[in-house]
Amino acid sequence: MHRVLPLAIASVWIFHGLYSKLLDGIPRHRAIVARVLGEEWAVPATVVVGVLEVLLGAWVLSGWNRRACAVVQTLALVAMNSIEIAIARDLLISAAGMLALNAAFLAGVWFWATRPTSVA
């Protein structure tokens, strides 16, 4: 479990950063960014978010400063979810489902972040 959990957490960030955003595998992500920032900024902003998500996944894999990493993940998800629900709710598959999945995801993140290094 202590090796699987960070891999699972990192894989979520890397998948959504690389596949969903950088490779435009889920165009709805770009559409949400376009709704928030406008069409002219949609592609470059989606690329920036994708790179940051991949880097966040790499941070998880590094194991460095896990609590700070968990704080950044929490802030990122709360900010993204809040903006998406406020501005692009109609583009979401399920706002309630997204919140439930992200709450469960963050529970795993904080479990990983607060375990002693020898077992995390």
DAFEN-V180537 format. One record per residue. N is the residue number from 1. PHI is phi in radians with two decimals (999 if undefined). OMEGA is omega in radians with two decimals (999 if undefined). NEAR is the number of other C-alpha atoms within 8 Angstrom. Layout:
BEGIN
n: [N;N]
phi: [PHI;PHI]
omega: [OMEGA;OMEGA]
near: [NEAR;NEAR]
END
This chain:
BEGIN
n: [1;2;3;4;5;6;7;8;9;10;11;12;13;14;15;16;17;18;19;20;21;22;23;24;25;26;27;28;29;30;31;32;33;34;35;36;37;38;39;40;41;42;43;44;45;46;47;48;49;50;51;52;53;54;55;56;57;58;59;60;61;62;63;64;65;66;67;68;69;70;71;72;73;74;75;76;77;78;79;80;81;82;83;84;85;86;87;88;89;90;91;92;93;94;95;96;97;98;99;100;101;102;103;104;105;106;107;108;109;110;111;112;113;114;115;116;117;118;119;120]
phi: [999;-1.18;-1.76;-1.29;-1.03;-1.12;-1.14;-1.14;-1.09;-1.08;-1.12;-1.11;-1.13;-1.18;-1.04;-1.22;-1.25;-1.36;-1.27;-1.16;-1.87;-1.14;-1.63;0.97;-1.21;-2.22;-1.01;-1.02;-1.09;-1.16;-1.10;-1.14;-1.09;-1.08;-1.11;-1.37;-1.89;1.74;-1.01;-1.13;-1.80;-1.03;-1.19;-1.09;-1.19;-1.12;-1.11;-1.06;-1.08;-1.05;-1.08;-1.10;-1.17;-1.08;-1.12;-1.13;-1.06;-1.13;-1.07;-1.02;-1.09;-1.20;1.31;-1.32;0.81;-1.02;-1.15;-1.10;-1.08;-1.14;-1.09;-1.10;-1.08;-1.10;-1.08;-1.09;-1.18;-1.10;-1.13;-1.08;-1.09;-1.07;-1.14;-1.07;-1.18;-1.25;-1.97;-2.31;-0.95;-1.17;-1.57;-1.47;-1.18;-2.77;-1.06;-1.11;-1.11;-1.07;-1.13;-1.13;-1.10;-1.23;-1.14;-1.14;-1.04;-1.16;-1.07;-1.14;-1.04;-1.26;-1.05;-1.08;-1.22;-1.81;-1.36;-0.98;-0.93;-1.18;-2.11;-1.81]
omega: [-3.07;3.07;-3.09;-3.06;3.11;3.08;3.12;3.14;-3.12;-3.10;3.10;-3.13;-3.11;3.11;-3.08;3.09;-3.06;-3.04;-3.03;-3.02;-3.08;3.13;3.13;-3.13;3.06;-3.04;3.11;3.12;3.11;3.13;3.10;3.11;3.12;3.12;-3.08;-3.01;-3.08;-3.09;-3.07;-3.14;-3.02;-3.08;-3.12;3.14;3.10;3.09;3.13;3.13;3.12;3.11;-3.14;3.11;3.08;3.11;3.08;3.05;3.10;3.10;3.10;-3.12;-3.14;-3.11;-3.09;3.03;-3.02;-3.14;3.08;3.10;3.12;3.10;-3.13;3.11;3.13;3.14;3.14;-3.11;3.12;3.13;-3.11;-3.13;-3.14;-3.14;-3.13;-3.13;-3.11;-2.97;-3.03;-3.08;-3.11;3.12;3.14;3.07;3.11;3.13;-3.14;3.11;3.11;-3.14;3.13;3.12;-3.13;3.05;3.11;3.11;-3.14;3.04;3.08;3.11;-3.10;3.03;3.11;-3.03;-3.04;3.08;3.04;-3.08;-3.07;3.14;-3.14;999]
near: [5;8;7;7;10;11;10;8;13;13;9;9;12;15;10;12;15;13;12;14;17;12;7;10;8;9;9;7;11;13;10;11;13;12;10;10;9;9;8;7;10;13;9;7;9;13;10;8;10;14;11;9;13;14;9;13;14;10;10;14;9;6;7;7;6;11;9;7;13;12;8;8;10;9;8;8;9;8;8;8;10;8;10;12;10;7;8;12;9;5;8;9;6;6;9;6;8;9;9;8;8;9;8;8;9;11;8;10;10;10;8;12;11;8;8;6;5;4;6;10]
END
